[in-house]
Amino acid sequence: MTTQMTTNGRSTNLAAADRALELLTQEEAAVFLHKSPRVLRFWRNAGIGPAYVKLGKTVLYNREDLIAYVRSNTVQPSVRAAFEEENCGAL
């Protein structure tokens, strides 16, 4: 574990901070989400999609934000839909 003393005398766990800030390029984020970089650009312009970081002209995505975005878009099928899917071939 890496620690660093801050100006206020408190130590900070840098290893945990580094894991939380794993920044991906637009291309890497597109691969992660199985989308094209063009779709990510469209989402940003439309104000939708995952959160992103803008450093000057560089757009980056935090891996944890991408995971949270995927989880927030996870759909749990209803019991009825699952039942209909199972019995679809029985008709």
C-alpha positions as CSV (number, residue, x, y, z in Angstrom):
1,M,0.0,0.0,0.0
2,T,1.3,3.4,-1.0
3,T,0.7,6.3,1.3
4,Q,1.5,10.0,1.0
5,M,1.4,12.8,3.6
6,T,-0.8,15.7,2.5
7,T,-0.4,19.4,3.5
8,N,-2.8,19.0,6.4
9,G,-0.7,16.1,7.9
10,R,-3.2,13.3,6.9
11,S,-2.1,10.3,5.0
12,T,-3.8,9.3,1.9
13,N,-4.1,5.8,0.4
14,L,-2.9,6.4,-3.1
15,A,-3.4,2.8,-4.2
16,A,-7.2,3.0,-3.5
17,A,-7.4,6.5,-5.2
18,D,-5.6,5.2,-8.3
19,R,-8.1,2.3,-8.7
20,A,-11.0,4.7,-8.4
21,L,-9.6,7.0,-11.1
22,E,-8.8,4.5,-13.9
23,L,-9.4,6.8,-16.9
24,L,-10.0,5.4,-20.3
25,T,-9.8,7.1,-23.7
26,Q,-12.9,7.5,-25.8
27,E,-11.8,4.5,-27.9
28,E,-11.2,2.3,-24.9
29,A,-14.5,3.3,-23.4
30,A,-16.2,2.5,-26.7
31,V,-14.7,-1.0,-26.7
32,F,-15.8,-1.5,-23.1
33,L,-19.4,-0.5,-23.9
34,H,-19.4,-2.3,-27.3
35,K,-20.2,0.9,-29.1
36,S,-18.4,3.1,-31.5
37,P,-16.5,6.3,-30.5
38,R,-19.0,8.1,-32.7
39,V,-21.9,6.9,-30.5
40,L,-20.1,8.1,-27.4
41,R,-19.6,11.5,-29.1
42,F,-23.3,11.7,-30.0
43,W,-24.3,10.8,-26.4
44,R,-22.1,13.6,-25.1
45,N,-23.6,16.1,-27.5
46,A,-27.1,15.0,-26.6
47,G,-26.4,15.1,-22.9
48,I,-27.0,11.4,-22.3
49,G,-24.8,8.4,-21.7
50,P,-22.1,7.8,-19.1
51,A,-20.3,10.6,-17.2
52,Y,-17.0,11.7,-18.7
53,V,-14.0,13.9,-17.8
54,K,-12.9,16.7,-20.0
55,L,-9.3,17.8,-19.6
56,G,-8.8,20.5,-22.2
57,K,-9.9,18.9,-25.4
58,T,-9.3,15.4,-24.2
59,V,-12.3,13.3,-23.2
60,L,-11.8,10.5,-20.8
61,Y,-14.1,8.1,-19.0
62,N,-13.7,6.7,-15.5
63,R,-14.0,2.9,-15.6
64,E,-16.1,3.0,-12.4
65,D,-18.5,5.5,-14.1
66,L,-18.8,3.1,-17.1
67,I,-19.6,0.2,-14.8
68,A,-22.2,2.3,-12.9
69,Y,-23.8,3.3,-16.3
70,V,-24.1,-0.3,-17.4
71,R,-25.6,-1.3,-14.1
72,S,-28.1,1.6,-14.2
73,N,-29.2,0.3,-17.6
74,T,-29.6,-3.3,-16.6
75,V,-33.1,-4.6,-17.2
76,Q,-34.5,-7.3,-15.0
77,P,-37.2,-9.2,-17.0
78,S,-40.6,-9.6,-15.4
79,V,-41.9,-13.0,-14.3
80,R,-44.5,-12.9,-17.0
81,A,-41.9,-12.1,-19.7
82,A,-39.7,-15.0,-18.5
83,F,-42.7,-17.3,-18.5
84,E,-43.8,-16.3,-22.0
85,E,-40.2,-16.7,-23.3
86,E,-40.0,-20.3,-21.8
87,N,-43.4,-21.3,-23.3
88,C,-43.0,-19.6,-26.7
89,G,-41.8,-22.8,-28.4
90,A,-44.5,-24.9,-26.7
91,L,-47.4,-23.3,-28.7
